[in-house]
Amino acid sequence: MNRVGEISRETRETRVRVRVDLDGTGQARVATGVGFFDHMLDGFARHAGFDLEVETQGDLHIDQHHTVEDTGIVLGQALAQALPGFRAVRRFGHAYAPMDETLTRCAVDLSGRPYLVWKVQFTRDKIGEFDTELFREFHHAVAMNLGATVHLETLYGVNNHHIAESGFKALARALRTAVEIDPKAGGAAVSTKGVL
């Protein structure tokens, strides 16, 4: 089974290409022009076990918003393309990601019903030059375009870098479980409806 998604999207604000291989080994080639975001996406790929290529050119002379949100949109679309109808997979995944003093948990349902529950608080507006409010925008864009229900909650934490990174890792690990092939599914979607 070839579980690869590749999507390109071009607007007047951004040009984004994402390729994801769900059965890769966690290798990443990421270039968004936003260093901290690249670092988060690299960790996401590693912990999800997905091979990930991201090329984003955005209007960074304005700010980072379009670059981050549009990358999330295209990543969500590429993941959805690699998972047509969410057939044959476990569907649900959850993970806890501790990082020093911080603990974040994530639960995912590949349901076709996009939703984001976001219980993450930052104590600073920026991590370096990165706007912390953009983390929610990214996760929302992924959930909406993947068609997944995502609950992300930082249970406790002090260091804003740790809060951000543990969130990406928790999402990655939850997705890693959710996209695993379920031998009991018989190639179908795991649903009483028979389809998602």
ABEGO torsion letter per residue (X at the ends): XBBBBBBBBBBAABBBBBBBBAABAGBBBBBAGBAAAAAAAAAAAAAAGBBBBBBBBBBAAABAAAAAAAAAAAAAAAAAAABBGGBGBAGBBBBBBBBEABBBBBBBBBAGBBBBBBBBBBABABBEABBAAAAAAAAAAAAAAAGBBBBBBBABEABAAAAAAAAAAAAAAAAAAAABBBAAAGGBBBBAAGBX
